[in-house]
């Protein structure tokens, strides 16, 4: 599933990908590649140094012990470790209009259980002659007691990351 959002000039500004073809160890998830109105890429997908960085996406290293970031998981007193704990985000529903896409995205833990539900809207807007990418995500826990953490909360000082991630 792919959607394209265009600016007022008709040029592609954002391409939305389902992430269905992303390898399991990279925490498959929907992601977006973005270009300027002139056609210059402003995101990078799967660079050789961090293949789990996927354009623009919503992700976090730890939701109840599941790695939605991709790649290694930081383990206290051990360091970065490749574990079989990667989650998967999948688009369940999608509504499109010419300038935006709204998706219902299920976050499944490494055992396949739903842990989060996300509503995401990505759109292209023209404001005062400028092309803007608008993004809104709302996450809701699918059960009581869901914890959201980072490599910092798992023992790596200063490694606070997660949320809307933009790889340039």
N, CA, C and O of each residue as an XYZ file, in Angstrom:
672
protein
N       0.855     -1.171      0.000
C       0.000      0.000      0.000
C       0.900      1.233      0.000
O       1.746      1.391      0.881
N       0.719      2.090     -0.972
C       1.496      3.311     -1.092
C       0.551      4.442     -1.439
O      -0.353      4.281     -2.259
N       0.761      5.573     -0.817
C       0.000      6.772     -1.143
C       0.983      7.882     -1.447
O       2.080      7.923     -0.889
N       0.591      8.776     -2.328
C       1.428      9.896     -2.712
C       0.671     11.185     -2.429
O      -0.509     11.309     -2.755
N       1.365     12.149     -1.816
C       0.795     13.469     -1.579
C       1.594     14.480     -2.383
O       2.824     14.482     -2.358
N       0.879     15.338     -3.096
C       1.526     16.301     -3.991
C       1.309     17.727     -3.499
O       0.312     18.040     -2.849
N       2.280     18.584     -3.832
C       2.145     20.002     -3.559
C       1.285     20.661     -4.619
O       0.804     20.001     -5.539
N       1.091     21.971     -4.486
C       0.230     22.691     -5.424
C       0.769     22.668     -6.855
O       0.013     22.826     -7.813
N       2.100     22.467     -6.991
C       2.696     22.392     -8.333
C       2.467     21.030     -8.988
O       2.757     20.849    -10.171
N       1.950     20.081     -8.221
C       1.751     18.733     -8.731
C       2.910     17.797     -8.455
O       2.814     16.597     -8.711
N       4.021     18.338     -7.928
C       5.181     17.496     -7.609
C       4.902     16.664     -6.360
O       4.184     17.097     -5.459
N       5.477     15.473     -6.319
C       5.361     14.610     -5.144
C       6.129     15.242     -3.986
O       7.302     15.591     -4.125
N       5.465     15.385     -2.853
C       6.089     15.904     -1.637
C       6.324     14.760     -0.652
O       7.385     14.679     -0.032
N       5.344     13.885     -0.511
C       5.453     12.783      0.452
C       4.936     11.497     -0.176
O       3.897     11.483     -0.836
N       5.678     10.421      0.042
C       5.258      9.093     -0.378
C       5.137      8.238      0.875
O       6.094      8.094      1.635
N       3.955      7.673      1.082
C       3.703      6.842      2.253
C       3.850      5.379      1.865
O       3.277      4.924      0.876
N       4.623      4.653      2.656
C       4.867      3.229      2.435
C       4.280      2.435      3.588
O       4.283      2.895      4.730
N       3.782      1.260      3.298
C       3.169      0.412      4.326
C       4.204     -0.182      5.278
O       3.893     -0.434      6.442
N       5.418     -0.407      4.805
C       6.434     -1.073      5.614
C       6.292     -2.578      5.620
O       7.043     -3.265      6.312
N       5.338     -3.109      4.858
C       5.108     -4.558      4.836
C       6.321     -5.335      4.343
O       6.486     -6.505      4.687
N       7.171     -4.700      3.543
C       8.347     -5.390      2.999
C       9.613     -5.163      3.830
O      10.701     -5.559      3.411
N       9.485     -4.532      5.000
C      10.628     -4.284      5.879
C      10.941     -5.561      6.654
O      10.036     -6.219      7.167
N      12.213     -5.904      6.735
C      12.650     -7.135      7.428
C      12.256     -7.102      8.908
O      12.258     -6.034      9.520
N      11.921     -8.250      9.484
C      11.469     -8.313     10.882
C      12.429     -7.665     11.887
O      11.973     -7.021     12.832
N      13.724     -7.816     11.710
C      14.690     -7.248     12.649
C      14.820     -5.745     12.578
O      15.542     -5.145     13.373
N      14.128     -5.127     11.630
C      14.144     -3.670     11.493
C      12.862     -3.048     12.047
O      12.618     -1.858     11.850
N      12.041     -3.843     12.736
C      10.768     -3.396     13.308
C       9.877     -2.785     12.221
O       9.722     -1.565     12.164
N       9.293     -3.620     11.362
C       8.477     -3.130     10.243
C       7.405     -2.144     10.692
O       6.722     -2.347     11.695
N       7.283     -1.073      9.919
C       6.324     -0.034     10.259
C       6.059      0.843      9.034
O       6.888      0.922      8.128
N       4.905      1.497      9.015
C       4.649      2.468      7.955
C       5.641      3.625      8.072
O       6.009      4.025      9.177
N       6.069      4.157      6.931
C       6.999      5.288      6.944
C       6.756      6.164      5.726
O       6.053      5.783      4.790
N       7.354      7.344      5.762
C       7.130      8.349      4.729
C       8.469      8.856      4.218
O       9.363      9.145      5.014
N       8.621      8.966      2.911
C       9.767      9.667      2.336
C       9.267     11.043      1.896
O       8.132     11.192      1.445
N      10.140     12.047      2.038
C       9.728     13.428      1.788
C      10.716     14.095      0.836
O      11.927     13.894      0.930
N      10.174     14.891     -0.080
C      10.984     15.691     -1.003
C      10.540     17.142     -0.935
O       9.399     17.432     -0.576
N      11.437     18.049     -1.279
C      11.078     19.459     -1.385
C      10.248     19.667     -2.646
O      10.215     18.787     -3.507
N       9.579     20.803     -2.774
C       8.835     21.086     -4.014
C       9.737     21.097     -5.247
O       9.253     20.946     -6.368
N      11.054     21.275     -5.047
C      12.007     21.250     -6.159
C      12.498     19.836     -6.464
O      13.239     19.638     -7.427
N      12.094     18.843     -5.653
C      12.463     17.459     -5.915
C      13.668     16.937     -5.155
O      14.113     15.819     -5.415
N      14.213     17.717     -4.218
C      15.355     17.251     -3.422
C      14.866     16.379     -2.265
O      13.964     16.772     -1.525
N      15.463     15.198     -2.111
C      15.100     14.298     -1.010
C      15.534     14.912      0.317
O      16.655     15.407      0.436
N      14.652     14.883      1.311
C      14.989     15.379      2.654
C      14.840     14.295      3.714
O      14.899     14.575      4.912
N      14.649     13.068      3.270
C      14.653     11.919      4.176
C      15.516     10.831      3.558
O      15.781     10.828      2.356
N      15.943      9.921      4.399
C      16.733      8.780      3.936
C      16.093      7.513      4.493
O      15.623      7.495      5.630
N      16.077      6.472      3.700
C      15.484      5.201      4.108
C      16.519      4.099      4.018
O      17.111      3.876      2.962
N      16.740      3.399      5.146
C      17.631      2.242      5.175
C      19.085      2.522      4.859
O      19.687      1.772      4.090
N      19.687      3.582      5.424
C      21.101      3.838      5.138
C      21.980      2.701      5.653
O      21.602      1.988      6.582
N      23.140      2.538      5.049
C      24.011      1.404      5.386
C      24.434      1.402      6.855
O      24.664      0.334      7.422
N      24.541      2.576      7.480
C      24.974      2.612      8.877
C      23.844      2.343      9.868
O      24.109      1.984     11.015
N      22.591      2.511      9.448
C      21.428      2.277     10.305
C      20.253      1.836      9.433
O      19.364      2.638      9.146
N      20.241      0.601      9.019
C      19.225      0.131      8.077
C      17.804      0.200      8.650
O      16.836      0.128      7.894
N      17.666      0.338      9.966
C      16.348      0.428     10.593
C      15.802      1.858     10.613
O      14.691      2.079     11.096
N      16.552      2.826     10.102
C      16.049      4.197      9.990
C      15.249      4.301      8.697
O      15.783      4.107      7.605
N      13.978      4.606      8.833
C      13.053      4.558      7.699
C      12.382      5.916      7.484
O      11.273      6.139      7.970
N      13.031      6.810      6.771
C      12.424      8.092      6.434
C      11.854      8.774      7.656
O      12.582      9.050      8.610
N      10.555      9.051      7.642
C       9.845      9.586      8.796
C       8.889      8.505      9.277
O       8.105      7.965      8.497
N       8.960      8.193     10.565
C       8.060      7.194     11.139
C       7.851      7.505     12.612
O       8.561      8.328     13.191
N       6.880      6.847     13.206
C       6.658      6.948     14.642
C       7.154      5.648     15.245
O       6.715      4.564     14.861
N       8.071      5.765     16.191
C       8.695      4.568     16.731
C       9.302      4.851     18.099
O       9.522      6.006     18.464
N       9.565      3.808     18.836
C      10.230      3.929     20.133
C      10.935      2.604     20.431
O      10.475      1.545     20.003
N      12.048      2.662     21.163
C      12.833      1.449     21.399
C      12.198      0.411     22.317
O      12.587     -0.756     22.276
N      11.226      0.807     23.150
C      10.732     -0.156     24.129
C       9.280      0.127     24.495
O       8.970      1.150     25.105
N       8.407     -0.779     24.122
C       7.020     -0.768     24.587
C       6.783     -2.131     25.208
O       6.653     -3.132     24.504
N       6.728     -2.161     26.530
C       6.541     -3.428     27.255
C       7.562     -4.493     26.852
O       7.232     -5.675     26.757
N       8.808     -4.062     26.614
C       9.857     -5.016     26.268
C       9.962     -5.337     24.789
O      10.818     -6.128     24.393
N       9.116     -4.744     23.965
C       9.187     -4.947     22.519
C       9.908     -3.775     21.874
O       9.635     -2.618     22.194
N      10.827     -4.075     20.969
C      11.608     -3.072     20.259
C      10.864     -2.673     18.981
O      10.780     -3.454     18.033
N      10.330     -1.454     18.968
C       9.674     -0.925     17.770
C      10.612     -0.013     16.984
O      10.226      0.514     15.941
N      11.830      0.180     17.467
C      12.827      1.035     16.822
C      13.542      0.284     15.707
O      13.842      0.851     14.656
N      13.808     -0.980     15.941
C      14.557     -1.795     14.981
C      16.018     -1.897     15.380
O      16.513     -1.097     16.174
N      16.691     -2.867     14.834
C      18.106     -3.062     15.154
C      18.289     -3.616     16.549
O      17.470     -4.397     17.034
N      19.383     -3.200     17.198
C      19.711     -3.753     18.515
C      18.850     -3.141     19.619
O      18.280     -2.060     19.472
N      18.781     -3.873     20.725
C      18.094     -3.435     21.934
C      19.160     -3.217     22.994
O      20.038     -4.061     23.171
N      19.095     -2.089     23.705
C      20.073     -1.863     24.766
C      19.663     -2.662     25.994
O      18.536     -2.554     26.477
N      20.607     -3.470     26.491
C      20.394     -4.302     27.674
C      21.360     -3.827     28.758
O      22.568     -3.761     28.530
N      20.829     -3.496     29.935
C      21.652     -3.022     31.048
C      22.750     -4.030     31.359
O      22.514     -5.238     31.349
N      23.948     -3.530     31.634
C      25.126     -4.331     31.987
C      25.613     -5.228     30.852
O      26.524     -6.030     31.058
N      25.029     -5.113     29.659
C      25.457     -5.898     28.497
C      25.786     -4.975     27.330
O      26.822     -5.124     26.681
N      24.889     -4.012     27.068
C      25.049     -3.094     25.944
C      24.088     -3.433     24.831
O      23.146     -4.199     25.037
N      24.312     -2.866     23.631
C      23.424     -3.145     22.506
C      23.481     -4.633     22.139
O      24.558     -5.206     21.975
N      22.316     -5.233     22.016
C      22.236     -6.674     21.735
C      21.134     -6.936     20.720
O      20.049     -6.360     20.801
N      21.426     -7.815     19.761
C      20.383     -8.218     18.817
C      19.516     -9.274     19.505
O      19.980    -10.373     19.807
N      18.277     -8.930     19.741
C      17.320     -9.813     20.400
C      16.166    -10.102     19.442
O      15.939     -9.373     18.477
N      15.461    -11.160     19.728
C      14.272    -11.513     18.948
C      13.055    -10.885     19.632
O      12.159    -11.585     20.103
N      13.045     -9.547     19.676
C      11.977     -8.845     20.388
C      11.382     -7.695     19.571
O      10.847     -6.741     20.137
N      11.475     -7.784     18.256
C      11.006     -6.698     17.417
C       9.496     -6.769     17.184
O       8.928     -7.830     16.926
N       8.883     -5.607     17.285
C       7.458     -5.502     17.015
C       7.203     -5.169     15.559
O       8.127     -5.046     14.755
N       5.943     -5.027     15.244
C       5.504     -4.705     13.880
C       4.310     -3.756     13.987
O       3.400     -3.959     14.791
N       4.341     -2.731     13.164
C       3.197     -1.837     13.035
C       2.546     -2.122     11.682
O       3.232     -2.265     10.670
N       1.242     -2.200     11.679
C       0.560     -2.474     10.418
C      -0.661     -1.575     10.271
O      -1.384     -1.311     11.232
N      -0.868     -1.114      9.049
C      -1.999     -0.250      8.745
C      -3.246     -1.110      8.596
O      -3.289     -2.029      7.779
N      -4.254     -0.799      9.394
C      -5.512     -1.544      9.349
C      -6.565     -0.872      8.484
O      -7.346     -1.546      7.811
N      -6.587      0.448      8.502
C      -7.534      1.220      7.693
C      -6.846      2.469      7.195
O      -5.892      2.960      7.799
N      -7.345      2.972      6.085
C      -6.754      4.176      5.521
C      -7.836      4.972      4.810
O      -8.641      4.411      4.066
N      -7.854      6.274      5.038
C      -8.758      7.185      4.340
C      -7.892      8.205      3.618
O      -6.968      8.775      4.199
N      -8.204      8.431      2.338
C      -7.396      9.347      1.534
C      -8.241     10.488      1.009
O      -9.410     10.322      0.661
N      -7.619     11.645      0.963
C      -8.157     12.784      0.227
C      -6.999     13.304     -0.611
O      -5.876     12.826     -0.450
N      -7.226     14.254     -1.488
C      -6.115     14.700     -2.343
C      -4.902     15.239     -1.584
O      -3.777     15.144     -2.073
N      -5.121     15.808     -0.384
C      -3.990     16.421      0.313
C      -3.627     15.769      1.640
O      -2.748     16.271      2.341
N      -4.283     14.655      2.013
C      -3.895     13.986      3.252
C      -4.331     12.527      3.284
O      -5.224     12.098      2.553
N      -3.659     11.780      4.166
C      -3.972     10.375      4.399
C      -4.109     10.185      5.907
O      -3.245     10.613      6.672
N      -5.191      9.544      6.329
C      -5.376      9.198      7.739
C      -5.365      7.684      7.846
O      -6.068      6.989      7.112
N      -4.551      7.179      8.780
C      -4.384      5.731      8.929
C      -4.673      5.295     10.362
O      -4.375      6.014     11.316
N      -5.251      4.117     10.496
C      -5.359      3.430     11.780
C      -4.260      2.368     11.761
O      -4.265      1.474     10.914
N      -3.320      2.474     12.701
C      -2.139      1.602     12.716
C      -2.112      0.819     14.016
O      -2.190      1.400     15.098
N      -2.001     -0.502     13.911
C      -1.895     -1.374     15.082
C      -0.429     -1.666     15.347
O       0.317     -2.014     14.431
N      -0.015     -1.525     16.599
C       1.339     -1.869     17.032
C       1.258     -3.238     17.712
O       0.638     -3.380     18.767
N       1.888     -4.240     17.098
C       1.879     -5.611     17.630
C       3.221     -5.908     18.277
O       4.270     -5.631     17.696
N       3.191     -6.471     19.481
C       4.446     -6.804     20.151
C       5.117     -7.998     19.480
O       4.596     -8.545     18.508
N       6.281     -8.401     20.007
C       7.056     -9.476     19.379
C       6.335    -10.826     19.419
O       6.704    -11.748     18.692
N       5.313    -10.942     20.262
C       4.518    -12.179     20.301
C       3.267    -12.071     19.430
O       2.517    -13.039     19.303
N       3.033    -10.889     18.824
C       1.890    -10.711     17.939
C       0.680    -10.054     18.571
O      -0.303     -9.791     17.879
N       0.724     -9.777     19.884
C      -0.415     -9.146     20.561
C      -0.430     -7.638     20.311
O       0.619     -6.999     20.240
N      -1.630     -7.083     20.180
C      -1.765     -5.626     20.026
C      -1.396     -4.943     21.339
O      -1.886     -5.317     22.405
N      -0.532     -3.943     21.248
C      -0.157     -3.211     22.462
C      -0.520     -1.737     22.365
O      -0.872     -1.121     23.371
N      -0.441     -1.159     21.160
C      -0.829      0.241     20.968
C      -1.686      0.362     19.712
O      -1.568     -0.430     18.776
N      -2.553      1.374     19.718
C      -3.313      1.758     18.532
C      -2.930      3.191     18.213
O      -2.930      4.052     19.092
N      -2.606      3.440     16.963
C      -2.219      4.781     16.536
C      -3.177      5.277     15.464
O      -3.552      4.536     14.555
N      -3.561      6.526     15.584
C      -4.256      7.226     14.503
C      -3.284      8.259     13.980
O      -2.834      9.129     14.725
N      -2.958      8.169     12.703
C      -1.944      9.032     12.084
C      -2.551      9.753     10.888
O      -3.211      9.141     10.048
N      -2.320     11.049     10.822
C      -2.721     11.839      9.663
C      -1.494     12.561      9.129
O      -0.812     13.275      9.863
N      -1.219     12.368      7.844
C      -0.112     13.038      7.158
C      -0.722     13.807      6.000
O      -1.496     13.262      5.212
N      -0.358     15.091      5.907
C      -0.920     15.904      4.841
C       0.081     16.914      4.311
O       1.106     17.180      4.937
N      -0.226     17.463      3.166
C       0.573     18.522      2.554
C      -0.309     19.765      2.500
O      -1.450     19.715      2.042
N       0.238     20.880      2.975
C      -0.490     22.145      3.005
C       0.349     23.238      2.357
O       1.579     23.199      2.393
N      -0.321     24.194      1.773
C       0.339     25.391      1.231
C      -0.044     26.556      2.143
O      -1.228     26.842      2.324
N       0.951     27.225      2.716
C       0.718     28.359      3.601
C       1.657     29.487      3.209
O       2.877     29.328      3.248
N       1.097     30.610      2.836
C       1.889     31.791      2.462
C       2.987     31.455      1.456
O       4.117     31.925      1.592
N       2.665     30.655      0.461
C       3.624     30.321     -0.586
C       4.629     29.247     -0.214
O       5.554     28.973     -0.978
N       4.460     28.638      0.945
C       5.366     27.576      1.392
C       4.623     26.248      1.460
O       3.453     26.201      1.841
N       5.298     25.185      1.093
C       4.725     23.849      1.169
C       5.103     23.239      2.509
O       6.283     23.158      2.849
N       4.109     22.813      3.266
C       4.327     22.247      4.594
C       3.871     20.787      4.635
O       2.898     20.408      3.983
N       4.583     19.988      5.403
C       4.152     18.632      5.703
C       3.522     18.683      7.091
O       4.174     19.080      8.057
N       2.271     18.287      7.191
C       1.566     18.261      8.476
C       1.470     16.819      8.944
O       1.142     15.927      8.161
N       1.756     16.587     10.229
C       1.746     15.230     10.777
C       1.094     15.258     12.146
O       1.409     16.104     12.983
N       0.194     14.333     12.358
C      -0.442     14.176     13.655
C      -0.530     12.691     13.967
O      -0.988     11.903     13.139
N      -0.089     12.310     15.164
C      -0.220     10.923     15.619
C      -0.764     10.915     17.036
O      -0.335     11.694     17.887
N      -1.711     10.027     17.274
C      -2.249      9.806     18.603
C      -2.092      8.326     18.908
O      -2.528      7.472     18.136
N      -1.463      8.026     20.047
C      -1.266      6.642     20.470
C      -2.152      6.339     21.674
O      -2.313      7.178     22.560
N      -2.719      5.150     21.701
C      -3.542      4.709     22.826
C      -3.142      3.290     23.194
O      -2.965      2.437     22.325
N      -3.003      3.047     24.492
C      -2.673      1.703     24.976
C      -3.857      0.782     24.745
O      -5.009      1.179     24.916
N      -3.565     -0.444     24.357
C      -4.604     -1.443     24.103
C      -4.921     -2.275     25.347
O      -5.840     -3.094     25.334
N      -4.158     -2.062     26.420
C      -4.406     -2.783     27.681
C      -3.851     -1.943     28.819
O      -3.096     -1.000     28.579
N      -4.207     -2.266     30.033
C      -3.721     -1.531     31.201
C      -2.236     -1.798     31.431
O      -1.731     -2.886     31.154
N      -1.559     -0.789     31.939
C      -0.179     -0.959     32.392
C       0.885     -0.975     31.314
O       2.002     -1.415     31.585
N       0.595     -0.518     30.103
C       1.591     -0.508     29.033
C       2.688      0.505     29.387
O       2.399      1.654     29.721
N       3.939      0.067     29.310
C       5.064      0.967     29.584
C       5.755      1.337     28.277
O       5.891      0.510     27.375
N       6.187      2.591     28.189
C       6.926      3.074     27.029
C       8.264      3.569     27.540
O       8.321      4.408     28.440
N       9.356      3.045     26.959
C      10.682      3.413     27.424
C      11.631      3.697     26.282
O      11.238      3.767     25.118
N      12.885      3.858     26.644
C      13.941      4.149     25.677
C      15.190      3.390     26.100
O      15.192      2.684     27.108
N      16.234      3.541     25.329
C      17.499      2.935     25.747
C      17.952      3.516     27.082
O      18.591      2.820     27.871
N      17.627      4.791     27.348
C      17.978      5.402     28.635
C      17.287      4.667     29.792
O      17.927      4.338     30.791
N      15.985      4.413     29.654
C      15.275      3.738     30.745
C      15.756      2.296     30.909
O      15.530      1.675     31.948
N      16.422      1.766     29.877
C      16.977      0.409     29.947
C      18.450      0.406     30.363
O      19.086     -0.648     30.381
N      19.010      1.612     30.707
C      20.359      1.649     31.251
C      21.416      2.376     30.437
O      22.575      2.402     30.851
N      21.075      2.961     29.313
C      22.049      3.704     28.507
C      21.858      5.200     28.752
O      20.950      5.803     28.180
N      22.694      5.806     29.587
C      22.514      7.217     29.954
C      22.453      8.140     28.738
O      23.252      8.029     27.808
N      21.478      9.056     28.773
C      21.348     10.067     27.737
C      20.691      9.609     26.452
O      20.552     10.409     25.527
N      20.285      8.364     26.355
C      19.700      7.853     25.107
C      18.180      7.958     25.162
O      17.467      6.955     25.172
N      17.704      9.207     25.198
C      16.274      9.472     25.204
C      15.821      9.644     23.766
O      16.005     10.728     23.212
N      15.252      8.657     23.145
C      14.732      8.841     21.798
C      13.511      7.973     21.591
O      13.334      6.933     22.225
N      12.687      8.436     20.690
C      11.432      7.799     20.365
C      10.426      8.880     20.026
O      10.585     10.024     20.451
N       9.405      8.544     19.281
C       8.402      9.503     18.851
C       8.410      9.608     17.348
O       8.651      8.617     16.659
N       8.147     10.806     16.819
C       8.231     11.007     15.383
C       9.708     11.128     15.051
O      10.382     12.062     15.486
N      10.198     10.183     14.283
C      11.621     10.116     13.954
C      11.810     10.471     12.485
O      11.156      9.901     11.612
N      12.704     11.413     12.219
C      12.968     11.881     10.862
C      14.430     11.639     10.551
O      15.300     12.278     11.143
N      14.720     10.722      9.625
C      16.095     10.437      9.203
C      16.421     11.292      7.988
O      15.756     11.198      6.957
N      17.453     12.132      8.115
C      17.899     12.948      6.975
C      19.237     12.476      6.489
O      19.781     13.036      5.536
